[in-house]
């Protein structure tokens, strides 16, 4: 399926306009939406390629710039020490309430699109996995995919490093898909077990996957990329979204014609 990859919108938020990149199937019709949160590096090439894969399977994918208050629109950090330092600084500089209001604005935006079916999911990678986890606390979110979500177990996201994500996990009413690398120093075994235990106690609708991989095993750039694990986990994630959000309306009847195109 051919997709369009050059659309963006500036969504109004309480903390200013949020540049959001959109990819979606080129075929006319209505599709479910996935709000896709990036790593600390913002919307990089690997993030765009992962979004394109999602869109090619029948989804409107919206990628917000998570640091829109602090950087010019279109800025993405390099995968180097300077980029890591900047991204990590902003991760705990931005107020938690601003992350949450960004999510609300993104949800409202995708639901307002005439090409959206009204079904919405969330997905995120690294810090974005944590943001997707928090986005899942909104009742409109039917399914959420979190890849090696950082800081949930430690409660250190946002200004002051005192987030309430674990405390609010009971607010998640949709279904979760969480994938981890067992050799990830950012989320060690004790941290994963803490989160798994808590979600199990809450009877969360949960799919839990661990692979023998490192942090950033999904990112198709850098030495930690593991193509086999990435393929396997993305296949499971796509199956999850198909089940939770359902495929969009791909059938379009041309005006003045009885021929149905797909």
C-alpha positions in Angstrom: 0.0 0.0 0.0 1.4 3.4 -1.0 1.5 6.0 1.7 1.8 9.7 2.0 4.7 10.9 4.1 5.0 14.6 3.8 2.0 16.0 5.7 2.3 17.9 9.0 0.0 19.9 11.2 0.6 22.3 14.1 -1.7 21.3 16.8 -2.7 23.9 19.5 -1.7 22.9 23.0 -1.8 24.8 26.3 2.0 25.2 26.0 2.1 26.3 22.3 1.8 24.8 18.8 3.0 21.2 18.5 4.4 20.2 15.1 2.9 16.8 14.3 3.9 14.7 11.3 1.3 12.5 9.7 1.6 9.4 7.5 -1.5 7.6 6.3 -2.6 5.3 3.5 -2.9 7.0 0.1 -6.2 5.2 -0.7 -9.3 7.3 0.2 -11.3 6.0 3.1 -11.5 6.0 6.9 -8.7 4.5 9.0 -8.0 4.0 12.7 -5.4 6.4 14.2 -2.2 5.7 16.2 -0.5 8.5 18.1 3.2 7.6 18.0 5.6 9.1 20.5 9.3 9.2 19.7 12.4 8.6 21.7 14.1 11.6 23.4 15.6 12.4 19.9 12.2 13.5 18.5 11.1 12.5 15.0 14.2 10.9 13.5 14.6 8.8 10.4 14.0 5.5 12.3 10.8 6.9 13.9 9.5 8.0 10.5 10.3 4.6 9.0 8.5 2.7 11.8 5.5 5.1 11.4 5.5 4.4 7.6 5.3 0.6 8.4 2.3 1.2 10.6 0.6 3.5 8.0 1.2 0.9 5.3 -0.9 -1.5 7.2 -3.9 0.8 7.3 -3.4 3.4 10.0 -3.3 7.2 10.3 -0.1 7.7 12.3 0.5 11.0 14.1 4.0 11.8 15.4 4.1 14.7 17.8 7.3 16.6 18.5 7.6 15.8 22.2 9.8 18.9 22.9 7.9 21.4 20.8 8.1 24.1 23.6 11.9 24.1 23.5 12.9 23.4 19.9 12.0 24.9 16.6 9.6 22.9 14.4 11.3 20.1 12.5 14.3 19.7 14.9 15.4 16.1 15.5 18.5 15.3 17.6 21.4 13.2 16.3 22.0 9.8 17.8 25.2 11.0 19.4 26.3 12.2 22.9 25.2 15.8 22.2 21.7 14.6 21.1 21.4 12.3 24.0 22.4 15.0 26.5 19.9 17.4 25.1 17.1 14.9 24.9 17.7 13.6 28.5 17.9 17.2 29.8 14.5 18.1 28.3 12.9 14.8 29.4 13.2 15.9 33.0 12.8 19.6 32.4 9.4 19.6 30.7 6.5 19.5 33.3 4.5 16.3 33.4 1.3 18.2 32.9 2.6 19.4 29.6 3.2 15.9 28.4 -0.4 15.0 29.4 -1.9 18.0 27.7 0.0 17.2 24.5 -1.5 13.8 24.5 -5.0 15.2 25.0 -4.5 17.6 22.1 -3.2 14.8 19.8 -6.2 12.6 20.7 -8.6 15.5 19.9 -6.9 16.2 16.7 -7.0 12.7 15.3 -10.6 12.2 16.3 -11.5 15.4 14.4 -10.0 14.2 11.1 -12.7 13.2 8.6 -10.6 10.2 7.5 -10.5 8.7 11.1 -12.8 5.9 12.0 -13.0 7.1 15.6 -10.8 4.3 16.9 -7.5 5.5 18.4 -4.4 3.7 19.8 -1.1 4.9 21.1 2.5 3.7 20.6 5.8 4.8 21.8 9.5 3.9 22.0 11.8 4.5 24.9 10.6 7.7 26.6 7.8 7.6 24.0 6.8 4.3 25.5 6.3 6.0 28.8 4.3 8.8 27.1 2.2 6.2 25.3 1.6 4.4 28.7 0.3 7.7 30.1 -1.8 8.4 27.0 -3.5 5.0 27.6 -5.0 6.6 30.7 -7.4 8.5 28.4 -10.6 6.6 27.8 -10.5 7.1 24.0 -7.4 4.8 23.7 -8.4 1.3 22.9 -4.9 -0.2 22.6 -1.4 0.9 23.4 2.0 -0.5 22.3 5.1 0.4 24.5 8.6 -0.6 23.4 11.1 -0.6 26.3 9.3 2.2 28.1 11.8 4.0 30.3 11.2 5.5 33.8 7.8 4.0 34.6 9.4 1.7 37.3 11.4 4.6 38.7 8.9 7.4 38.5 11.4 9.9 37.1 9.7 11.4 34.0 9.2 15.1 33.9 10.2 18.2 35.9 11.2 17.2 39.4 11.5 13.5 38.4 8.4 12.5 40.3 5.8 11.2 37.9 2.7 9.3 39.0 2.5 6.8 36.2 2.5 3.7 38.4 0.0 5.3 40.8 -2.4 6.0 37.9 -2.0 2.7 36.0 -5.5 1.6 37.2 -6.9 4.4 34.9 -5.8 2.3 31.8 -9.0 0.7 30.6 -7.8 -0.3 27.1 -5.3 -3.1 26.4 -1.5 -2.8 26.7 1.2 -4.4 24.7 4.7 -4.0 26.3 7.9 -5.2 24.8 11.3 -5.2 26.5 15.0 -6.2 25.9 16.3 -8.3 28.7 19.8 -6.7 28.3 18.4 -3.2 28.7 20.2 -1.3 31.5 17.6 1.5 31.5 14.9 -1.0 32.6 16.6 -3.8 34.5 14.9 -7.0 35.5 13.9 -5.6 38.9 12.2 -2.7 37.2 10.3 -4.8 34.8 9.2 -7.2 37.5 8.0 -4.2 39.6 5.8 -3.0 36.7 4.6 -6.5 35.7 3.6 -7.3 39.3 1.7 -4.0 39.7 -0.2 -4.4 36.4 -1.0 -8.0 37.2 -2.4 -6.9 40.6 -4.6 -4.3 38.8 -5.8 -7.0 36.4 -4.7 -4.9 33.5 -5.4 -6.2 30.0 -1.8 -6.9 29.3 0.4 -8.5 26.7 4.0 -8.8 28.0 7.0 -9.7 25.7 10.7 -9.9 26.6 13.4 -10.6 24.0 17.1 -11.4 24.4 18.0 -8.0 23.1 19.4 -4.6 24.1 17.7 -1.2 24.6 16.8 0.3 21.2 16.6 -3.2 19.5 13.8 -1.8 17.4 15.7 1.2 16.0 17.1 0.5 12.5 20.2 2.7 13.1 23.1 1.9 15.5 24.8 -1.2 16.8 21.9 -2.3 19.1 19.5 -2.8 16.2 18.3 -6.4 16.1 16.4 -7.0 12.8 14.9 -10.4 13.9 13.6 -9.1 17.2 12.3 -5.9 15.5 10.5 -7.9 12.9 9.0 -10.3 15.4 7.8 -7.7 17.8 6.4 -5.3 15.1 4.5 -8.2 13.6 2.9 -8.9 17.0 2.3 -5.2 17.5 0.5 -4.9 14.1 -1.6 -8.0 15.0 -2.4 -6.3 18.3 -3.5 -3.0 16.6 -5.6 -4.9 14.0 -7.4 -6.7 16.8 -7.9 -3.7 19.0 -8.5 -1.0 16.5 -9.7 -3.0 13.4 -8.6 -2.2 9.9 -10.1 0.9 8.3 -12.6 1.3 5.6 -10.5 0.5 2.5 -13.4 0.3 0.0 -14.0 3.5 -2.0 -16.6 3.9 -4.8 -15.6 6.4 -7.4 -18.1 9.2 -8.1 -20.4 8.4 -11.0 -19.2 4.8 -11.2 -20.4 1.5 -9.8 -16.9 0.0 -9.7 -15.6 -0.6 -6.3 -11.9 0.0 -5.9 -9.6 -1.3 -3.1 
